[in-house]
Amino acid sequence: MPTELVGDLAGPPANARQINAVAEIVRLRAAGYGATAVARSLNSRGVPTPTGRGQWWPETVRRHADPTVRLRWNRYIADYRARTARR
């Protein structure tokens, strides 16, 4: 992981759920960090994944960095949550 990323993002925030994960992904990707470094950063800070379970993976970061893919993913998550709420 790049030193700047560790120094800039070290330690969990007061409330990791308050972090806008998509905005953070876009910001870090625009700064030149790879998907693996971003995933490690989000995991180390306790930022929840879209489903609220599991951990961030580079592919998940890539999925959220592309606006068109992100839109499709958000629809999928909304459908998933609706299905699981009915159980």
Legacy VTK file of the C-alpha trace (Angstrom):
# vtk DataFile Version 3.0
C-alpha trace
ASCII
DATASET POLYDATA
POINTS 87 float
0.000 0.000 0.000
1.454 3.428 -0.857
2.834 5.339 2.116
0.690 8.387 1.304
-2.445 6.253 1.420
-1.545 4.769 4.782
-0.634 8.146 6.267
-3.664 9.895 4.781
-6.192 7.241 5.730
-4.742 5.501 8.768
-7.119 4.708 11.582
-10.846 4.265 11.567
-13.015 7.387 11.564
-15.403 8.057 14.446
-18.192 6.346 12.527
-17.112 4.324 9.483
-20.722 4.088 8.270
-20.756 7.861 7.729
-18.123 7.578 5.011
-19.604 7.792 1.537
-17.851 4.744 0.092
-18.537 5.625 -3.546
-17.210 9.172 -3.145
-14.140 7.819 -1.360
-13.528 5.240 -4.089
-13.857 7.845 -6.833
-11.565 10.259 -4.952
-8.838 7.677 -4.381
-9.050 6.251 -7.901
-8.770 9.795 -9.319
-5.694 10.292 -7.123
-4.126 7.332 -8.915
-4.536 4.557 -6.355
-5.282 1.097 -7.641
-8.328 -0.946 -6.770
-6.361 -3.169 -4.389
-5.008 -0.225 -2.366
-8.474 1.325 -2.172
-10.036 -1.963 -1.042
-7.390 -2.364 1.667
-7.983 1.191 2.835
-11.764 0.747 3.068
-11.359 -2.572 4.893
-8.822 -1.175 7.363
-11.150 1.716 8.215
-14.177 -0.528 8.646
-16.224 0.992 5.832
-19.153 -1.367 5.210
-19.742 -2.903 1.805
-23.022 -2.176 -0.033
-24.640 -5.250 1.472
-23.230 -4.466 4.906
-21.504 -7.836 5.043
-18.126 -9.136 4.005
-15.204 -7.059 2.918
-14.110 -4.889 0.020
-12.359 -6.596 -2.883
-10.602 -4.947 -5.838
-13.428 -6.036 -8.153
-15.986 -4.422 -5.851
-13.981 -1.192 -5.941
-13.809 -1.318 -9.758
-17.545 -1.937 -9.896
-18.243 1.172 -7.837
-15.755 3.400 -9.676
-17.634 3.146 -13.002
-20.871 5.218 -12.905
-22.839 2.978 -15.290
-21.801 -0.186 -13.503
-22.504 1.497 -10.163
-26.070 2.321 -11.262
-26.739 -1.300 -12.222
-25.167 -2.479 -8.955
-27.289 -0.076 -6.890
-30.421 -1.461 -8.555
-29.273 -5.004 -7.803
-28.625 -4.141 -4.138
-32.045 -2.483 -3.821
-33.685 -5.607 -5.251
-31.579 -7.823 -2.977
-32.567 -5.852 0.114
-36.245 -5.947 -0.899
-36.084 -9.738 -1.389
-34.339 -10.393 1.896
-36.658 -8.048 3.820
-39.645 -10.146 2.742
-38.276 -13.299 4.382
LINES 1 88
87 0 1 2 3 4 5 6 7 8 9 10 11 12 13 14 15 16 17 18 19 20 21 22 23 24 25 26 27 28 29 30 31 32 33 34 35 36 37 38 39 40 41 42 43 44 45 46 47 48 49 50 51 52 53 54 55 56 57 58 59 60 61 62 63 64 65 66 67 68 69 70 71 72 73 74 75 76 77 78 79 80 81 82 83 84 85 86
